[in-house]
Amino acid sequence: MALLRPPALLLALVVSELHCLPWFINVSESQGPGTTIHSFSFNCTAHMPMLELVHVQPPTTFFNQPSLSRWQKIYVGTVTLNSLARLDALAVNHYELQLRFTCGNNVTEGPLYVYVYRDPGYSPCSGRFASPAGEIIQVRETVTPGAQLYTLLLPGLELQHAQISINSAQDPPYFPGPFSINGQGWLLAPSQGLKGQAGKVFQLQILVTFGQNRSCHGMLKVKVLPVPSSQISFLGQARNITILDDLAPGSQVVQVRAQGFDVRYEILSPVPCPLFSIGREDGVVRTTAPLELAQAWGTAVTRLQVKAYERLRPWASVDLDLTVNVRSVNRWPPRCLPAMLVTEIPETTPVGTVLNTFTCTDPDSPGSTLNYELRFHSPPGPASLCLRGRALEVNATLDCDTPGACFQHAASILVLDGGQPLMTTEVPVLVMVIPVNEFSPACVPHTFRIREDAGPHTLLGSVVGTDKDYPHNSIEYDISGGPTAFSVDRLSGEIHLLGSLDYELQTLYRLTVLVTDQSQDQDPTHRRSGSCTITIEVEDVNDHAPECQPPFQELTIYAPLGRSVEVTKVSCWVPQEPQRLVFSYSIVGGNSQSRFSLQGPILVHNNMLGPPWPEQPHTHELLIRVADAGPSIPHLSATATVIVHLVPWSTSTAATRTRSAAVTSMTTPLLVTDTEAFWQPEPWFVVVLTVTSALFLLALGWLFSRLFQGLAQMLQTPRKPAQALLLNSIQGTEESIEGFMEAPRMEMPQTPSSVMSLVCQPAILYRGHRGCSRVLPCQACLLVDGYPCGRAHGSTIRMEETCTGRDYLFNTLTGARRWL
């Protein structure tokens, strides 16, 4: 194995069989911690090398273990100073470090010699003198005043003209006098001496000034040691002794021993000593009287001052302080009042309430301190109770409002004394928590609905009452005042109907339900109550059929061709429910040819339908069903009877119309009320049907208009024959109407003679589109209301409509009318 040296260093190691060559290193005393002392390299290719510091002479901890690092294939070892290193050439200027290098199985050792040389510019304040702890020197209190205690000025410093002074305070009474330093760097004792200063430590701050304005600080501590009186002294001895009070008089307590020649012992204090004595020669301390603490409690602690001295030199003595503690022998367990605690407390007891304070004493040691412990049995674990000293208190809020929370607390208090053997007493504790009625019950307002046809004892629902006190369902229900048509079950809260309801009389009921708790408190009379409002809405049930007024009608109408005539209006309502105004109307009988229809409550005769048109008077007995509509179920209905005498319109017949609102000569018809279910179509179907019907009627009207226009064009060519034919037709119609009607005709209104002389006689009736009209035909060459009669105007006829009384001109050729 080869050992290599860098260019700056020269190092040679040989194999272990050869002697190791020494290494010499010079180091300045100014080098501080962490300084590299020496570096060297090794070649070890096959193994992991190891470099270690075996020992140092003289022993010191100034040097660290060598470190080993690798650079390429070469290992470099380094020796450094540690953090505690303080080199001082005047103290130690030579160190020998034994190093060991291991490479595989090859081990090589060699010394490293370190020489410490002085640095002229190095501060003398180094070492322990310059450390924070400072340099400590010890002197006797009998030292001669002004004597040399320590040398501060090191050799060589006098060449630098160093000056040393104390710059810390040395004020009395702690300092007996000031310490001083002379020109040679000696620390001198105070001129008053150090007598009586044993045990004190005097701390001195030292200022060293040298060179060109250079200085440093150091600390020196002077510890004053007492002067031993002689060679006599007590050996290691316990100062506190504990004994039992059952020792008999004369029993050994302790033996003290002192080192010296022919030593004797005596008790200096107390004098006299009634309880203890000491052997003058053997130093054995014995009891001289019974130590029963129960009879003499003052014997528990005794402080003895024992003196040891040489028989031949009594002034050579030493004192020892002994403390004798007398402990009672345990014979009886503690006694407690009360011996058992059973109590009841309400659940509202505040936290911190004291339930009881236990008084316990130890018969063996009256007045001694006892220990108390609280142990829980049921429920386990500390929860609601706690023990503070001797007082049992409530520790947490007591709550009986949750299931299983209100129970009995079973525990025990264990009382322990401090004697030997340990004696205990257990006090049973039973705390029963009483429930308190704290909260008022409550119920939630609710709304129930019931049909007005509901029978007695019908169940509407239940009132749900809640109570925060446990048990939560222990509630009674009652109705406070209000209507008597309802009742509530006392225990379940169910609301029942007692009588009958009528929507038309009352639609809403409000009940005040009173909820009262029970069995929530130890006092059965302590009860709380609450209330809530229950609303009952009566649902309407259709139980009254509509009535029509009058229920029977008989009418006579004239039916002109191509026109619809309003016959009558059916008036119906429900007397018991005047607010119900929606009804449905339908013809259920007598409308065989479907010439009658209903437009709501209005009965209409429709003569716009195709042939055959009635040529003779005809009577129709119609049955109209009136049913109530809307959401109410069932739907009730009534039937109204309408007898219609239909008189066909004739152009040659003058007729009158007789209308009777009601036939009084007939017997009162039987009114049958029948309740039937009917089909009510959807709104969209009604709309589609209405639109379709309107389109059909428009098309039919257009067809009739085209037909009448064609007929008018055909009649314009033969004017006179057509006019004669029209007059003959009118006269024939008049005769036919007069033969049919037995009732007297309505008389013509009287006209002045001047007018009557201008019109043609006789006057005839002409049936037009609406009702009957009087015809005033014009004579030749005469004027009728300003219209000349003659050839050109022979076809114009003045007519009066008897229904409205209005006059108009009618063209017999074209059929056109012009209202006047």
C-alpha positions in Angstrom: 0.0 0.0 0.0 1.4 3.4 -1.0 0.9 6.6 0.9 0.9 9.8 -1.2 1.6 13.4 -0.2 0.2 16.5 -1.9 2.7 19.0 -3.2 2.5 21.2 -0.1 3.1 18.4 2.3 5.5 15.5 2.6 4.3 12.3 4.2 5.5 8.7 4.1 4.0 5.7 5.7 5.3 2.2 5.2 3.6 -1.2 5.7 2.8 -2.3 9.3 6.1 -4.3 9.6 8.1 -1.1 9.4 8.4 1.6 12.0 6.2 4.6 11.4 7.9 7.8 10.5 6.8 10.8 12.7 5.0 13.9 11.4 5.8 17.3 12.9 3.4 20.2 12.7 3.8 23.8 14.1 0.6 25.6 15.1 0.2 29.1 16.4 -1.6 29.6 19.7 -3.9 32.0 18.0 -5.6 29.3 16.0 -9.2 29.0 17.0 -11.9 26.2 16.8 -12.4 24.5 13.4 -8.8 25.3 12.2 -7.3 22.5 10.0 -4.1 21.2 11.7 -3.0 18.8 9.0 -4.2 17.2 5.7 -2.8 14.1 4.1 -3.8 11.7 1.3 -4.0 7.9 1.1 -4.3 5.4 -1.8 -6.6 2.5 -1.0 -8.2 1.1 -4.1 -9.6 -2.3 -3.0 -11.2 -1.4 0.3 -13.0 1.3 2.2 -10.2 3.0 4.3 -10.7 4.2 7.9 -8.7 6.9 9.7 -9.0 7.4 13.5 -7.4 9.3 16.4 -6.3 6.7 19.0 -5.2 9.0 21.8 -3.6 12.4 22.6 -0.8 13.2 25.0 -1.2 15.1 27.2 -4.9 14.2 27.3 -7.1 16.9 25.9 -10.3 17.3 23.9 -9.0 20.1 21.7 -8.8 17.8 18.6 -11.6 16.3 16.6 -11.6 12.8 15.1 -10.0 12.9 11.7 -12.3 13.2 8.7 -11.8 11.2 5.5 -13.1 12.2 2.1 -12.5 10.9 -1.4 -11.2 12.8 -4.3 -11.1 10.7 -7.5 -9.2 7.6 -6.4 -7.4 9.2 -3.5 -8.6 9.6 0.1 -7.8 12.8 2.0 -7.7 12.8 5.8 -8.0 16.0 7.8 -7.3 16.8 11.5 -9.0 19.9 12.9 -9.5 21.7 16.3 -12.9 21.3 17.9 -15.1 24.0 19.3 -13.6 23.9 22.8 -10.0 24.3 21.7 -8.0 27.1 23.4 -4.3 26.8 22.6 -1.9 28.4 25.0 1.9 28.0 24.3 2.7 29.0 27.8 0.5 26.3 29.3 1.1 23.4 26.8 3.3 23.8 23.8 3.5 20.2 22.6 0.8 17.6 21.8 1.3 14.0 20.4 -1.6 12.6 18.4 -1.5 8.8 17.7 -3.3 8.1 14.3 -4.4 4.7 12.9 -5.0 4.1 9.2 -6.9 0.9 8.1 -7.1 -0.3 4.5 -8.6 -3.8 4.4 -6.4 -6.1 6.5 -3.5 -3.6 6.5 -3.3 -1.4 9.6 -0.7 1.3 10.0 -0.2 3.6 13.0 1.9 6.7 13.3 2.3 9.8 15.6 1.5 13.3 14.7 3.5 15.9 16.7 1.9 19.3 17.1 4.1 22.1 18.5 2.3 25.2 19.7 4.3 28.4 19.4 3.6 31.8 20.9 2.0 34.6 18.9 3.2 38.1 20.0 0.0 39.7 18.7 -2.2 37.1 20.5 -4.5 38.4 23.3 -3.6 37.0 26.8 -7.3 36.8 27.6 -7.8 33.3 26.6 -8.6 30.0 28.2 -10.9 29.8 31.2 -9.9 33.3 32.2 -11.6 34.7 29.1 -14.6 32.3 29.1 -18.0 33.3 30.4 -17.6 31.1 33.5 -14.2 32.7 34.3 -11.2 31.3 36.3 -12.0 30.0 39.8 -9.5 30.0 42.6 -10.1 28.8 46.2 -8.6 30.3 49.3 -9.0 29.7 53.1 -10.8 32.2 55.2 -7.7 32.3 57.4 -5.5 33.7 54.6 -3.2 36.5 55.6 -4.5 39.9 54.7 -2.7 41.3 51.5 -1.3 37.8 50.7 -0.7 36.8 47.0 -3.7 34.8 45.8 -3.2 34.5 42.0 -0.7 35.5 39.2 -2.4 37.4 36.4 0.6 38.8 34.4 2.0 36.1 32.3 5.7 36.0 31.4 6.6 38.1 28.4 3.7 40.5 28.9 5.9 42.9 30.8 7.7 43.5 27.6 4.4 44.8 26.1 4.0 47.1 29.1 0.7 45.4 30.0 -1.5 47.0 32.6 -4.0 45.0 34.7 -6.9 46.4 36.8 -10.1 45.4 38.4 -13.1 47.2 36.9 -16.0 45.6 38.8 -17.6 47.0 42.0 -16.4 45.8 45.4 -18.9 47.5 47.6 -19.6 46.4 51.2 -21.1 44.7 53.0 -20.7 41.8 50.7 -17.0 42.6 50.2 -15.0 42.8 53.4 -12.5 45.0 51.4 -11.2 45.5 47.9 -9.0 43.0 46.2 -6.0 44.6 44.4 -3.4 43.8 41.6 0.2 44.9 41.9 2.6 45.8 39.1 3.8 42.2 38.8 0.3 41.0 38.0 -0.4 39.4 41.4 -3.9 39.3 42.9 -3.7 40.3 46.5 -6.2 39.6 49.3 -8.1 42.5 51.0 -6.3 44.2 53.7 -9.1 43.3 56.1 -8.6 39.6 55.4 -11.3 37.0 54.7 -12.1 35.9 58.2 -15.8 35.1 58.5 -16.3 35.1 54.7 -16.4 31.3 54.3 -18.8 30.1 51.7 -18.8 33.4 49.7 -17.7 33.7 46.1 -16.2 37.0 45.0 -16.5 37.8 41.3 -13.9 40.1 39.8 -13.9 41.6 36.3 -10.3 42.0 35.0 -9.2 44.5 32.3 -5.9 43.8 30.6 -4.4 46.6 28.4 -1.3 46.0 26.3 0.4 47.0 23.1 -0.9 49.8 20.9 -4.4 50.4 22.4 -5.1 46.7 22.7 -7.1 45.2 25.6 -9.1 42.2 26.6 -11.4 41.2 29.4 -11.4 38.3 31.8 -13.2 37.0 34.8 -11.8 35.7 38.1 -13.9 34.1 40.9 -12.5 33.8 44.4 -14.2 31.1 46.5 -13.5 31.3 50.3 -13.3 28.0 52.1 -13.9 27.5 55.8 -11.1 26.2 58.0 -11.9 22.8 59.6 -12.1 23.0 63.4 -10.3 19.8 63.9 -10.1 16.3 62.5 -13.5 15.4 64.1 -16.5 15.2 61.8 -19.7 13.3 61.4 -19.8 10.6 58.8 -22.5 10.5 56.1 -25.7 10.6 58.2 -29.4 10.9 57.3 -30.9 14.1 58.8 -34.6 13.0 58.8 -35.7 9.8 60.6 -39.3 8.4 60.7 -40.5 6.0 63.4 -43.8 4.5 64.5 -45.5 5.5 67.6 -45.7 1.9 68.9 -42.1 1.8 69.9 -41.6 0.9 73.5 -39.4 3.1 75.8 -35.7 2.3 75.3 -36.1 1.3 71.7 -33.3 2.3 69.3 -34.2 5.2 67.0 -30.9 5.9 65.1 -27.1 5.7 65.7 -24.9 8.6 64.8 -21.1 8.3 64.2 -18.3 10.9 64.1 -14.7 10.6 63.0 -12.2 11.5 65.6 -10.2 10.2 68.6 -12.2 9.0 71.6 -15.4 10.8 70.5 -18.3 11.4 72.9 -21.9 12.4 72.1 -24.6 14.5 73.8 -27.9 16.2 73.0 -27.7 19.9 73.0 -31.3 20.6 72.2 -34.0 20.3 73.5 -32.9 20.4 77.1 -34.4 18.6 78.9 -35.4 16.0 76.2 -38.3 14.0 77.6 -38.7 11.6 74.7 -35.2 10.7 73.5 -31.7 10.1 74.8 -28.3 9.4 73.3 -25.5 7.0 74.4 -22.4 9.0 75.3 -20.0 6.5 73.8 -21.9 4.7 71.1 -24.1 7.6 69.8 -27.3 5.5 69.8 -30.5 7.6 70.1 -33.2 5.8 72.1 -36.8 6.5 73.2 -37.4 7.3 76.8 -41.2 7.5 76.9 -44.3 6.2 75.0 -44.9 7.9 71.7 -48.7 7.5 71.5 -49.9 10.2 69.1 -53.5 9.8 70.2 -52.6 11.0 73.7 -49.8 13.4 72.9 -50.0 14.9 69.4 -47.0 17.1 70.1 -44.7 14.1 69.8 -45.2 13.9 66.1 -42.1 15.9 65.2 -39.0 16.3 67.4 -35.8 18.3 66.3 -32.6 17.1 68.0 -29.2 18.9 67.9 -26.5 16.3 68.6 -22.9 17.3 69.5 -19.8 15.1 68.9 -16.5 16.0 70.6 -13.2 14.4 71.6 -12.9 13.5 75.2 -9.5 14.9 75.6 -10.1 18.0 73.5 -13.7 19.1 74.3 -13.2 22.2 72.2 -12.8 20.1 69.1 -16.4 19.4 68.4 -19.0 19.2 65.6 -22.8 19.5 65.7 -25.5 17.5 63.8 -29.2 18.4 63.4 -31.7 15.4 63.4 -35.5 15.5 62.8 -37.4 12.6 64.2 -40.9 12.1 62.7 -43.3 9.9 64.7 -46.0 8.2 62.6 -49.1 6.7 64.0 -49.6 3.0 63.6 -52.9 2.4 61.8 -55.4 0.5 64.0 -58.8 2.0 63.0 -60.2 3.2 59.7 -61.5 6.8 59.4 -65.0 7.5 60.7 -67.3 9.7 58.6 -70.5 11.6 59.2 -72.9 10.9 57.5 -72.0 7.2 57.1 -74.4 7.0 54.2 -75.9 9.7 52.0 -79.4 9.2 50.3 -80.9 12.4 48.8 -83.3 13.6 46.2 -82.7 16.6 44.0 -84.8 18.2 41.2 -83.5 18.1 37.7 -83.3 21.9 37.7 -80.6 22.0 40.4 -77.9 24.4 39.3 -74.4 23.3 38.6 -72.1 23.7 41.6 -74.9 23.1 44.2 -73.4 21.4 47.3 -75.3 18.2 48.1 -73.5 17.4 51.3 -70.1 18.0 53.1 -68.6 14.9 54.7 -66.8 15.1 58.0 -64.3 12.4 58.6 -61.7 11.8 61.3 -58.9 9.3 61.9 -59.1 7.8 65.4 -55.4 6.9 65.3 -54.3 10.4 64.3 -56.8 13.1 65.2 -56.4 16.1 63.0 -54.4 14.3 60.3 -55.2 15.0 56.7 -57.4 12.5 54.9 -57.8 11.8 51.2 -61.3 11.6 49.5 -62.0 9.8 46.3 -65.4 9.7 44.4 -66.2 6.4 42.7 -69.2 5.9 40.4 -71.2 2.7 40.2 -74.3 3.5 38.2 -74.1 5.1 35.7 -70.3 4.4 35.3 -68.0 7.3 34.8 -68.0 10.9 36.2 -70.9 12.8 34.8 -73.4 14.6 37.0 -71.6 14.6 40.3 -68.1 15.7 41.5 -66.2 15.8 44.7 -64.4 19.1 45.7 -62.4 18.4 48.8 -65.0 17.0 51.2 -68.1 18.6 49.4 -70.2 16.6 47.0 -71.5 19.0 44.2 -73.6 18.9 41.1 -71.1 18.7 38.2 -73.4 19.0 35.1 -76.9 19.9 34.1 -79.3 17.2 35.2 -81.8 16.4 32.4 -84.7 14.1 32.7 -86.2 15.0 29.3 -84.5 12.3 27.2 -85.2 8.6 27.5 -83.1 7.0 30.2 -81.5 10.3 31.3 -83.4 10.6 34.6 -82.1 8.0 36.8 -80.5 7.3 40.2 -76.8 8.1 40.6 -75.1 5.4 42.8 -71.6 6.2 43.9 -69.3 5.9 46.9 -66.8 8.1 48.6 -63.6 6.4 49.6 -61.8 8.0 52.5 -58.1 7.1 53.0 -55.7 7.9 55.9 -52.0 8.2 55.6 -51.1 5.6 58.1 -49.4 2.2 57.8 -51.0 0.0 56.9 -53.3 2.1 54.8 -56.9 2.1 56.2 -60.0 3.2 54.2 -63.7 3.9 54.8 -66.3 3.8 52.0 -69.4 6.1 52.3 -72.3 4.9 50.0 -74.0 7.7 48.1 -77.4 7.5 46.4 -78.7 10.6 44.5 -82.1 10.4 43.0 -83.0 13.0 40.3 -86.6 14.1 40.4 -88.3 15.2 37.2 -89.6 18.8 37.0 -92.4 20.0 34.7 -90.3 22.7 33.0 -92.0 23.1 29.6 -95.5 23.7 28.4 -96.9 21.3 25.8 -97.7 22.6 22.3 -99.5 21.5 19.2 -99.3 22.6 15.6 -102.3 24.4 14.0 -103.9 22.3 11.3 -106.7 22.5 8.8 -109.1 19.6 8.2 -111.7 19.3 5.4 -114.9 17.4 5.7 -117.9 17.0 3.4 -121.1 18.5 4.5 -122.9 15.2 4.1 -120.5 13.4 6.5 -122.3 11.5 9.2 -121.9 11.7 13.0 -118.8 10.1 14.5 -116.8 10.8 11.3 -113.0 11.0 12.0 -111.5 14.2 10.7 -107.9 13.7 11.9 -105.8 13.9 15.0 -104.2 16.8 16.9 -100.5 16.0 17.6 -99.3 17.5 20.8 -95.6 17.6 21.8 -93.9 18.2 25.2 -90.2 18.6 25.8 -90.7 17.1 29.2 -90.3 13.3 29.4 -92.4 11.3 28.7 -93.2 13.3 25.6 -96.6 11.8 24.8 -98.3 12.1 28.2 -100.8 14.8 27.0 -104.5 15.3 27.4 -106.7 17.0 24.8 -109.8 19.1 25.2 -111.8 21.7 23.3 -111.9 25.1 24.9 -115.4 26.6 24.2 -116.2 26.8 20.5 -118.9 24.9 18.5 -120.3 21.7 20.0 -120.5 20.0 16.6 -117.1 18.4 17.2 -115.3 16.5 19.9 -111.7 15.6 20.6 -110.5 12.3 22.2 -108.9 13.0 25.6 -106.0 10.7 25.1 -105.4 10.3 21.4 -106.3 13.8 20.2 -108.7 12.5 17.4 -111.3 14.9 16.3 -114.8 13.5 15.5 -118.0 15.0 14.1 -120.9 14.9 16.5 -123.8 16.3 14.5 -124.6 17.3 10.9 -123.1 20.0 8.8 -124.7 22.4 6.3 -122.4 24.2 3.9 -125.1 26.8 3.2 -125.3 27.7 6.9 -121.6 27.6 7.9 -118.6 26.8 5.8 -115.8 27.3 8.4 -115.3 26.2 12.0 -112.4 27.2 14.3 -111.7 25.0 17.3 -109.3 25.9 20.2 -107.7 22.6 21.3 -106.2 22.7 24.8 -103.3 20.4 25.4 -102.4 19.7 29.1 -99.5 17.5 30.3 -99.8 15.0 33.0 -97.4 12.9 35.2 -94.5 15.3 34.4 -93.7 16.4 37.9 -93.5 14.9 41.4 -96.4 17.1 42.3 -99.4 15.8 40.3 -101.1 19.2 40.6 -98.3 21.0 38.8 -99.4 20.8 35.2 -98.8 23.0 32.2 -101.0 23.6 29.2 -100.9 25.1 25.7 -103.3 25.5 22.9 -103.6 25.6 19.1 -106.3 26.5 16.6 -107.7 23.8 14.4 -109.6 25.0 11.3 -112.3 22.8 9.8 -113.5 23.7 6.3 -116.8 22.3 5.2 -116.8 21.1 1.6 -119.9 21.8 -0.4 -122.0 18.8 -1.5 -124.7 19.3 -4.1 -127.9 18.4 -2.2 -130.4 20.9 -3.6 -131.9 20.6 -7.1 -132.6 23.7 -9.1 -136.1 25.1 -9.4 -137.6 26.9 -12.4 -140.1 29.7 -12.2 -142.6 29.2 -13.7 -142.3 25.5 -14.0 -144.9 25.4 -16.8 -145.3 27.8 -19.8 -147.6 27.8 -22.8 -146.8 30.1 -25.7 -148.1 30.9 -29.2 -145.6 32.1 -31.9 -145.6 32.7 -35.6 -142.8 31.0 -37.5 -141.6 32.9 -40.6 -139.6 31.0 -43.1 -135.8 31.3 -42.9 -135.7 33.0 -39.6 -135.1 32.0 -35.9 -137.5 33.2 -33.3 -136.8 33.5 -29.6 -139.6 31.6 -27.8 -138.9 32.2 -24.1 -136.2 32.2 -21.4 -136.1 29.6 -18.8 -135.4 31.1 -15.4 -134.0 28.7 -12.8 -132.1 28.9 -9.5 -131.4 27.1 -6.3 -133.3 28.9 -3.4 -131.1 27.3 -0.7 -127.9 28.3 -2.6 -128.5 31.6 -4.3 -124.8 32.0 -5.1 -125.0 29.0 -7.5 -125.7 30.6 -10.9 -124.2 28.1 -13.4 -126.6 25.6 -14.9 -126.7 23.5 -18.0 -129.9 23.3 -20.2 -131.0 20.6 -22.6 -134.2 19.6 -24.4 -135.0 16.1 -23.4 -138.5 15.7 -24.9 -140.9 17.0 -27.5 -138.2 18.2 -30.0 -138.8 15.4 -32.6 -137.9 17.5 -35.7 -135.1 19.3 -33.9 -136.6 22.7 -34.7 -136.1 24.0 -31.2 -132.7 24.6 -29.6 -131.4 26.2 -26.5 -128.9 29.1 -26.4 -128.2 28.9 -22.7 -131.5 29.5 -20.9 -133.2 30.9 -24.1 -135.4 28.6 -26.1 -135.2 29.3 -29.9 -137.4 28.1 -32.7 -135.3 27.7 -35.9 -137.2 27.8 -39.2 -134.1 28.1 -41.3 -133.9 24.4 -41.8 -134.9 22.8 -45.0 -138.4 21.6 -45.9 -140.9 20.4 -45.1 -142.1 23.7 -43.6 -145.2 23.4 -41.5 -148.3 24.7 -43.3 -150.7 24.1 -40.5 -150.6 25.3 -36.9 -148.8 22.8 -34.7 -148.4 22.4 -30.9 -145.1 21.3 -29.3 -144.7 20.1 -25.7 -141.1 20.5 -24.8 -139.4 19.2 -21.7 -136.3 21.2 -20.8 -133.8 19.6 -18.3 -132.0 22.1 -16.1 -129.0 20.7 -14.2 -126.5 22.4 -11.9 -123.0 22.6 -13.3 -119.6 22.9 -11.7 -117.4 20.7 -9.6 -120.1 19.7 -7.1 -121.1 16.1 -7.2 -123.7 14.7 -7.7 -125.4 16.9 -10.3 -129.0 17.5 -9.6 -131.6 18.6 -12.2 -135.2 19.8 -12.6 -137.5 19.7 -15.7 -139.5 22.6 -17.0 -142.4 22.1 -19.4 -142.9 24.6 -22.3 -146.0 24.2 -24.6 -145.4 26.1 -27.8 -148.3 26.7 -30.3 -146.6 27.2 -33.6 -148.5 29.2 -36.3 -147.0 29.0 -39.8 -146.7 32.4 -41.6 -149.1 32.9 -44.6 -148.9 35.8 -47.1 -152.7 35.8 -47.8 -153.8 35.5 -44.3 -153.9 38.2 -41.7 -153.5 36.7 -38.4 -152.9 37.9 -34.9 -150.7 36.4 -32.3 -151.8 35.6 -28.9 -149.1 35.0 -26.3 -149.8 33.7 -22.8 -147.1 33.7 -20.2 -148.9 31.0 -18.3 -152.2 29.1 -18.6 -154.1 29.6 -15.4 -157.1 27.6 -16.4 -155.1 24.5 -16.4 -154.3 22.5 -13.4 -150.9 22.9 -11.8 -148.5 20.5 -13.6 -146.7 17.9 -11.6 -143.0 18.9 -11.2 -140.7 16.0 -11.2 -137.2 16.5 -10.1 -134.8 13.9 -11.3 -131.1 13.7 -10.7 -129.2 12.3 -13.6 -125.6 12.2 -14.6 -125.0 13.9 -17.9 -122.1 14.2 -20.3 -120.3 17.5 -20.2 -118.1 17.9 -23.3 -114.6 19.3 -23.2 -114.3 23.1 -24.0 -112.4 22.5 -27.2 -115.2 20.2 -28.5 -117.8 22.9 -27.8 -115.6 25.5 -29.7 -115.2 23.2 -32.7 -118.9 22.4 -32.7 -119.8 26.0 -32.5 -117.5 27.0 -35.4 -118.8 24.2 -37.5 -122.4 25.1 -36.9 -121.8 28.8 -37.8 -120.1 27.8 -41.0 -123.0 25.6 -41.9 -125.6 28.3 -41.2 -123.6 30.8 -43.3 -123.5 28.4 -46.2 -127.2 27.7 -45.9 -128.1 31.4 -45.8 -126.0 32.0 -48.9 -127.8 29.2 -50.7 -131.2 30.6 -49.9 -130.2 34.1 -51.0 -129.1 32.8 -54.3 -132.4 30.8 -54.7 -134.6 33.9 -54.0 -132.6 36.1 -56.4 -133.2 33.5 -59.2 -136.9 33.5 -58.3 -137.1 37.3 -58.4 -135.5 37.4 -61.9 -138.1 34.9 -63.2 -141.0 37.1 -61.8 -139.9 40.4 -63.4 -140.8 39.5 -67.0 -144.7 38.9 -66.6 -145.3 41.9 -64.4 -149.1 42.2 -64.5 -149.9 38.6 -64.4 -147.5 38.3 -61.5 -149.0 41.2 -59.7 -152.5 39.8 -60.1 -151.2 36.5 -59.0 -149.6 38.0 -55.9 -152.8 39.9 -55.0 -154.9 36.8 -55.5 -152.5 34.9 -53.4 -152.7 37.4 -50.7 -156.5 37.4 -50.7 -156.6 33.7 -50.7 -154.2 33.6 -47.8 -156.4 36.0 -45.9 -159.5 33.9 -46.4 -157.7 30.8 -45.3 -156.4 32.4 -42.1 -159.9 33.9 -41.4 -161.4 30.4 -41.8 -158.9 28.9 -39.5 -158.8 31.4 -36.6 -161.9 31.4 -34.5 -160.6 34.2 -32.3 -161.6 37.7 -33.3 -159.1 39.5 -35.5 -157.3 42.5 -34.4 -158.9 45.6 -35.7 -157.2 47.9 -38.1 -156.1 51.2 -36.7 -158.4 54.0 -37.6 -157.0 56.4 -40.2 -158.4 59.8 -41.2 -161.0 59.9 -44.0 -158.6 61.8 -46.3 -156.1 59.0 -46.1 -158.8 56.3 -46.4 -160.0 57.8 -49.6 -156.6 57.4 -51.2 -156.0 53.7 -50.4 -157.6 50.7 -51.9 -160.1 48.7 -50.0 -160.2 46.3 -48.4 -156.9 46.1 -46.5 -155.3 42.7 -46.3 -152.6 41.1 -44.2 -149.3 40.0 -45.7 -147.1 37.6 -44.0 -143.5 38.7 -44.2 -140.3 37.4 -42.7 -141.1 38.5 -39.2 -144.7 38.5 -37.9 -147.6 40.0 -39.8 -147.9 43.3 -41.8 -150.8 45.4 -42.9 -150.8 46.1 -46.6 -152.0 49.4 -47.9 -152.2 49.0 -51.7 -152.1 52.1 -53.8 -154.8 53.0 -56.4 -154.0 54.4 -59.9 -152.9 58.0 -60.1 -153.0 58.4 -56.3 -150.2 59.1 -53.9 -149.4 57.1 -50.8 -147.0 59.0 -48.5 -145.6 60.8 -51.6 -145.3 57.8 -53.8 -147.5 58.1 -57.0 -149.6 55.1 -58.0 -149.7 54.2 -61.6 -148.3 51.9 -64.1 -144.7 52.5 -63.1 -145.4 52.2 -59.4 -148.2 49.7 -59.3 -146.0 47.0 -57.7 -145.1 49.1 -54.5 -147.1 48.3 -51.4 -147.0 50.1 -48.1 -146.9 47.7 -45.2 -146.9 47.9 -41.4 -145.3 45.3 -39.2 -147.7 44.5 -36.4 -144.9 43.2 -34.1 -143.0 46.5 -34.0 -145.4 48.9 -35.6 -142.9 50.1 -38.2 -144.0 50.8 -41.9 -142.0 49.8 -45.0 -142.4 49.6 -48.8 -142.6 46.2 -50.3 -141.9 45.5 -54.0 -144.1 42.6 -55.1 -141.8 42.0 -58.1 -138.4 41.8 -56.5 -139.4 41.2 -52.9 -137.3 44.1 -51.7 -138.3 46.1 -48.6 -137.6 49.7 -47.7 -138.2 50.8 -44.2 -139.9 54.2 -43.6 
